[in-house]
Amino acid sequence: MSNKKQPNRQSFNDLWGRPGFLIRRLHQIHVGMFLEECTEFNVTPAQFAVLTVLYYQGTLDQISIASQIGFDRNTVADVIRRLEHRGLLDRPANISDKRPKLARITDEGREFVDAVQPAMIKAQRRLVSPLSAEEYETLMKLMDKLLLENNEASRAPLRTKSKRSSRYEAAKTTTD
């Protein structure tokens, strides 16, 4: 049993006292804000996540993409198929190994990411606008901690750490 101090709650019977419920509700709110801000682009958060990974990392197989955004590979395959249909990415042949299917962002896809980026940022800013700068940093640190410590419990664990999670790990090492 862990020696970590647990939250001081008798139970999680109250819906509004459940972290999972609140996180899910915030996710719903964020998706609504994202879709509202990005309406003209007809893109979902999942599609934009795939495009963002490919924008910065080039050609990847769909399992690597899935592991970087925390989605299962079937969902990523569906997202890739939709983005390919729109001409935002293509599927180059994998010369070294025929099994993994590759995806690569196209020039049109890069232009699309550049065009969507300001709207996506606006949605992110709207979500955290009620917070002060200090509250924002605290929120991000706490979310990093929860994500890092609970990653393996996910049905689709992240296989790469975020820059923020790396900072959390460094801070944790110096305080332990």
N, C-alpha and C positions, 0 to 999 in steps of 0.2 A: 504494500500500500504506500502511496506517495506521502511524503512529509509536507507537501505543499499545503499552504493554508487555503481552505476552500471558502467560497463566498459565504457570508453570514446570512443564510436564508434557511428557514425551516423547511420549505418545500418550494417547488416551482409550479404550484397549483395556479397561481395568478398568471394569466396569459401575458400580461404586460411586464411580468417579472422574469420571463424566459428569454435569455439571450438569443437563442435560436429563432424564436418568433420575431424578435426585434430586428435581427440581421436579415431575415427573409423579407420583412416588411420594408426595410431600407433598400433591399435589392429591388423590390417591386417599384418603389418610388424612383430609384435611379434609372431603371429601364424605361419607365414612363418619361422621365426628363430627357434621357438620351434619344428616345424615339421622337419626342417633340422637337428637340433642337436639331435633329438630323433628318427630319421628315423629307426634305427636298432630295435627300440622297438615297432614300429607300434602302437603308442598311441597318442590320441588327447589331447589338453589341458583340455577339459571337462572330459575325462576319468581320466586323471591324477588328476584333482581336486577332483573327487569323491573318488579315491583311497587314496589321501592325507588325506581327512577328516576322512575316515574310519581307516586309519593307526594310526592316533593320537587319535581318539575318540571311537574306537571299534564298536560295533553293534549299528546301528541307523535305524530308519524308513526312507523311501525315501523322505517323506515331510521334515523331519529335515535336511537331506542332501541337498535337494533343497534350503531350506532357508539359509543354511550356504554358499552356493556358488552362490546364486543369479540366479538360473535356475528354470524354471517351472518344476513341478513334472512329466509331461509327458516326457520331455527331459531326466530327471534323470532316469525315469523308463527304457527308451531305453538304456541309457548308462549302467545302472546296468545289464540289460539283456545281453549286449555285453560282459561286464567284467565277468559275471557269466559263459558265454559260453567259455571264455578263461581260466576259472579256477582261476581267480584272486580274486573273492569273491564268497560267497555262500549266500543263502537265508534261514536262520534258521526260524523255526516256532516261531510265537509270541504267547507264552502261555497265557499271561495276556489279550490280545485283538487280536482277529483274523483279524480285519480290517486293521490296518497298516502293510504294508509289510516291513520286516526287511532286512538289508544287512549287511554282515560282511566280512571283508577282510580275505583271507586265508593266510596260511604260504607262499604259492607261490606268492600271491599278495604282501605280505610284502617284500619278496626278490625282486620282480619286482620294487617296489617303491625305494628300496635301490639302485638298479642298474640304474634306470632312473634318480635319483636325481642329479648326477653330470652333465648330459646332460641338464637337465632342468635349473640348475644353470648357466650353460654356456650360454644358450639362454637368461636368464635374464640379465646376465652381458653384453652380446653383445648389447642388447637393450639400456642399459644405459651407455655404454662405452664412448660416446661423452661427458658425463657430468662430471664435477668435483665432489668431495665429497660434497661440499656445495650445488651445483646445484641439486645433487641427493636428498639430504635431503629436499631442498625447494620443489622439484617436488613431493616428497612423502607427505609432509605436505599439499600441495595444492590439490593433488588428494584425500587425506583423507577428507579434508574439503568438496570438491565437492561431494564425495560419501556420506558422512554423511548427509550433508544438503539436498541432492536430492534423498536419498534412497527411500522414499515413492513414488516417481514419476515412479519408475521402475515397469514393469509388473511382476517382480519376486523380490520384495525387500528382502534384507538380513535381517535376524531376529536375527543375532548375530553380535556384533561389533568386528572388528579386533583389535589386540593389538595396531596397529598404530592409529586407530580411537579413541580408549580409551585415548591415549596420546593427541590427538587433542582436545578431549572434556575437558581434564584436563587443557590444555593450554588456551583454550577458556574461561573456568570458571575463571581463574586467571587474564585474560586480560579484561573481560567484566565489 
